[in-house]
Amino acid sequence: MKKGKIIQLEERVPKLKKQRQKRTKANRRLILYVAVLFLLVSFVMYFRSPLSNIAHINVQGSHYMNDEEVMKLSGITYKTSYFRVKPKEAEVRLSERKEIRAAQIEKVLPNKIMITIKEYKTTGYVYKSGKLYPLLENGKMLSALPDQTLPVAAPILFGFKEETTYQEMSSELAKLPTSIFRSISEIHLSPKAADPLHLTLYMNEGYEVSTTVHGFSKKMTPYPLIIKTLKPGEKVRINLELGAYTERLNTEEQSQ
C-alpha cells in the first residue's frame, strides 16, 4: 500500500508544476494587460489635459515678425497640444511670407517646439515718401517699416522709383562681398544725360563713390584696395564708372 501511494504522488508532481506554471503565466499576462491599460488611460488623460500643451516655443531667424506673429502664422501657440503639431504644414504656412526662404519646425520632447526661419537677404531699404521699404535679394519689396529702426544692416536707396531698377540694384547688391556691402551707407540714383542709371554712394568710411547700376557688383571690386591708398579723413570721390580713379572734393561739394 505504501509503495502504491508513493507512485501516485510521484505521478502528481509534474501535474502540479504545470498548473503552477500556467497560473504564473496567467498572472503575468494579467499584469501586462493591466499595465498596458493603465498606460493607455494615462496617455488619453494627458492628451486631453492642459499638461499636453506646448510649454516652450523657441523662434530663431525672424527679423520682420516678432515671436507672437510667427506663432500665429504657423498655427503653433502655447494653447496647442504638443501631439497635434504637424511640422510640415506649419513650415508651408510660414514659407508663404515674402521674406522667408525656408522654415523648419522641430518637436523636442516632452513639450518644446523649435522654429527656425531662414530669410532672403535684405539688400537695402527703398526710401519713398518718408517711409522705408525693405528690399530683398529676390527683388521683392516688403511693406513699409512701422518705424525708422532697421531690422537688418543694409544701405538705404534714394530715388529708386521704377521696379525694374531697384530689382536690378538688389540683384547687384546681393553679389557683393560682405565687407563691401557693409561699407555702403546710402545709394542715390542720380541720373546723368549719358547714364540714366548713374549712382552716387556714401560710404561708412566717409568717402563718396560714383558708379552705375549696370555691372555694379564688379565695378565695386577695387573699392577696398583704393581706400587703403587714401589718407585718413581725406575727402575724395572714388570714380568707378569707367576704370577706377579718385578726385578730391572741393569745399562746395563737401558742404552739399
Secondary structure, 3 states (H helix, E strand, C coil): CHHHHHHHHHHHHHHHHHHHHHHHHHHHHHHHHHHHHHHHHHHHHHHHCHHHECCEEEEECCCCCCHHHHHHHHCCCCCCEHHHCCHHHHHHHHHCCCCEEEEEEEEECCCEEEEEEEECCEEEEEEECCEEEEEECCCCECCCCCCCCCCCCCCEEECCCCHHHHHHHHHHHHHCCHHHHCCEEEEEECCCCCCCCEEEEEECCCCEEEEECCCHHHHCCCHHHHHHCCCCCCCEEEECCCCCEEEECCHHHHHC
